[in-house]
Amino acid sequence: MLRPPRPPLTPPVHPPLVQPDTGPHDQALCDTARPPDWRNPQPREPYHLLVIGGGPAGLVAARGAAALGARVALVERHLLGGDCLNYGCVPSKTLIRSSRLYAEMRNAANFGVLAADEIHVDFALAMERMRRIRSRISRVDSAARLAASGVDVFFGNARFTSGDAVDVDGGRLRFKKALIATGSRSMLPPIPGLAETGYLTNETVFDLTELPASLLVIGGGPLGCELAQAFCRFGCRTCRRRNATPR
Ligand SMILES: Cc1cc2nc3c(=O)[nH]c(=O)nc-3n(C[C@H](O)[C@H](O)[C@H](O)COP(=O)(O)OP(=O)(O)OC[C@H]3O[C@@H](n4cnc5c(N)ncnc54)[C@H](O)[C@@H]3O)c2cc1C
C-alpha cells in the first residue's frame, strides 16, 4: 500500500549561544567551543579536505586528515562539539547520572544502606553540575586545540557555491574534497496546536533551571525514554507519547 506523503516538518529556531540565566559555565563553554574573539584564519586554499560541521564526526575526520598531513578546514556554524557535547550525549548522560542517584537513594534500604528519610531533590544543582561538566569536556574539542592540531577553524554558515567552493558568511573556501558532517536537528512534528502551546526540544530542554511540574515527552525512542525516566526520577510527572501510527 502506498503511504501518503509526510507533511513537511519545520526545524525549530536555534537557541541563542548562551542563555542569560544559566550561570558562568555556559559562558565558559562558548569561550572554548566558539570563542567570541575568534578570527577566521587566512584560507590556505585549495584545502585537501573541507569539513562542514564540528560535531563528533567532523572533528574526528578533520583531526585525522590533518594528522596525515592534509590541508584541512573545518566550518562550524554554531558550537564545536555539535549535538553530542551541547544538546545530546553529554548533557543527557550527566542528568541521567544525577537522577539515578536520587532513585538509588530512595531505594537505599533495599540494599541494606541507611539513607535520609526524606530525599530532597535539587534540580537546579543537578543542572548546574551538567553545565559544569559540559563546559569542562568542551576543552577537549576547543577551537584553539583544533587549530593547534593543524585544522583551520572557520565559524560561520557553510553553503556550496560550486563543485569546489563553499561560501562561509561571505568568504570563499576552495577544496578538493568536502565532507558534509552536518548531523541532524529535531523537527517539529505536525501536531495541531503544538507551535502555539510551546515546546522544548533537545536544544532547549537542557537550559531549564527549574524542574517542570509535569512533562509530556513525544517520542518513545531511546532518547525520549531516557529523558522521561530522568525527569520522572527528579520528581516531575512525566508522560511518554508513542507514535500511534505503526511504522
Ligand atoms: C538527547 C540526545 C542524547 C544522545 N545520547 C547519545 C548517546 O548517549 N550516545 C551516542 O552515541 N549518541 C547519542 N546521541 C546522538 C549523538 O548526539 C549524535 O549521533 C552525534 O552528535 C552525531 O554527530 P555528528 O557529528 O554527525 O552531528 P552533530 O553532532 O549534529 O554535528 C553537526 C554539526 O554541524 C553543524 N552544521 C550544520 N549545518 C552546518 C552548515 N551549513 N555550516 C556549518 N556547520 C553546520 C551543526 O551546527 C553541528 O555542530 C544523542 C542525541 C541526543 C539528541
The ligand as a Tripos MOL2 file, in Angstrom:
@<TRIPOS>MOLECULE
LIG
   53    58     1     0     0
SMALL
NO_CHARGES

@<TRIPOS>ATOM
      1 C1         19.3170   13.8990   23.7700 C.3       1 LIG1
      2 C2         20.3380   13.1250   22.9790 C.ar      1 LIG1
      3 C3         21.0970   12.1460   23.5940 C.ar      1 LIG1
      4 C4         22.0400   11.4070   22.8780 C.ar      1 LIG1
      5 N1         22.7640   10.4480   23.5210 N.ar      1 LIG1
      6 C5         23.6760    9.7340   22.8440 C.ar      1 LIG1
      7 C6         24.4600    8.7470   23.4920 C.ar      1 LIG1
      8 O1         24.3190    8.5240   24.6820 O.2       1 LIG1
      9 N2         25.3750    8.0570   22.7550 N.ar      1 LIG1
     10 C7         25.5300    8.3080   21.4050 C.ar      1 LIG1
     11 O2         26.3670    7.6450   20.7880 O.2       1 LIG1
     12 N3         24.8200    9.2420   20.7740 N.ar      1 LIG1
     13 C8         23.8910    9.9530   21.4400 C.ar      1 LIG1
     14 N4         23.1660   10.9190   20.7860 N.ar      1 LIG1
     15 C9         23.3640   11.1120   19.3450 C.3       1 LIG1
     16 C10        24.5960   11.9830   19.0800 C.3       1 LIG1
     17 O3         24.4530   13.2430   19.7080 O.3       1 LIG1
     18 C11        24.7210   12.1580   17.5680 C.3       1 LIG1
     19 O4         24.7330   10.8800   16.9740 O.3       1 LIG1
     20 C12        26.0020   12.8720   17.2130 C.3       1 LIG1
     21 O5         26.0400   14.1530   17.7940 O.3       1 LIG1
     22 C13        26.1030   12.9750   15.6850 C.3       1 LIG1
     23 O6         27.3320   13.6100   15.4070 O.3       1 LIG1
     24 P1         27.5680   14.3810   14.0360 P.3       1 LIG1
     25 O7         28.9490   14.9280   14.0830 O.co2     1 LIG1
     26 O8         27.1970   13.5060   12.9040 O.co2     1 LIG1
     27 O9         26.4850   15.5730   14.0070 O.3       1 LIG1
     28 P2         26.1900   16.7500   15.0390 P.3       1 LIG1
     29 O10        26.6620   16.4270   16.3960 O.co2     1 LIG1
     30 O11        24.7360   17.0770   14.8610 O.co2     1 LIG1
     31 O12        27.0710   17.9460   14.4940 O.3       1 LIG1
     32 C14        26.7810   18.5800   13.2790 C.3       1 LIG1
     33 C15        27.3450   19.9830   13.3260 C.3       1 LIG1
     34 O13        27.2290   20.5620   12.0260 O.3       1 LIG1
     35 C16        26.9340   21.9430   12.1970 C.3       1 LIG1
     36 N5         26.3320   22.4230   10.9440 N.ar      1 LIG1
     37 C17        25.1470   22.0530   10.3990 C.ar      1 LIG1
     38 N6         24.9560   22.6670    9.2320 N.ar      1 LIG1
     39 C18        26.0390   23.4700    9.0360 C.ar      1 LIG1
     40 C19        26.4170   24.3820    7.9990 C.ar      1 LIG1
     41 N7         25.6690   24.5830    6.9160 N.pl3     1 LIG1
     42 N8         27.5990   25.0450    8.1310 N.ar      1 LIG1
     43 C20        28.3930   24.8560    9.2030 C.ar      1 LIG1
     44 N9         28.0820   23.9970   10.2120 N.ar      1 LIG1
     45 C21        26.9280   23.3200   10.1270 C.ar      1 LIG1
     46 C22        25.9820   21.9850   13.3740 C.3       1 LIG1
     47 O14        25.9580   23.2720   13.9770 O.3       1 LIG1
     48 C23        26.6030   20.9160   14.2930 C.3       1 LIG1
     49 O15        27.5150   21.4650   15.2160 O.3       1 LIG1
     50 C24        22.2280   11.6730   21.4940 C.ar      1 LIG1
     51 C25        21.4760   12.6790   20.8580 C.ar      1 LIG1
     52 C26        20.5440   13.4070   21.5770 C.ar      1 LIG1
     53 C27        19.7590   14.4750   20.8950 C.3       1 LIG1
@<TRIPOS>BOND
     1     1     2 1
     2     2     3 ar
     3     2    52 ar
     4     3     4 ar
     5     4     5 ar
     6     4    50 ar
     7     5     6 ar
     8     6     7 ar
     9     6    13 1
    10     7     8 2
    11     7     9 ar
    12     9    10 ar
    13    10    11 2
    14    10    12 ar
    15    12    13 ar
    16    13    14 ar
    17    14    15 1
    18    14    50 ar
    19    15    16 1
    20    16    17 1
    21    16    18 1
    22    18    19 1
    23    18    20 1
    24    20    21 1
    25    20    22 1
    26    22    23 1
    27    23    24 1
    28    24    25 2
    29    24    26 1
    30    24    27 1
    31    27    28 1
    32    28    29 2
    33    28    30 1
    34    28    31 1
    35    31    32 1
    36    32    33 1
    37    33    34 1
    38    33    48 1
    39    34    35 1
    40    35    36 1
    41    35    46 1
    42    36    37 ar
    43    36    45 ar
    44    37    38 ar
    45    38    39 ar
    46    39    40 ar
    47    39    45 ar
    48    40    41 1
    49    40    42 ar
    50    42    43 ar
    51    43    44 ar
    52    44    45 ar
    53    46    47 1
    54    46    48 1
    55    48    49 1
    56    50    51 ar
    57    51    52 ar
    58    52    53 1
@<TRIPOS>SUBSTRUCTURE
     1 LIG1         1 GROUP 0 **** ****
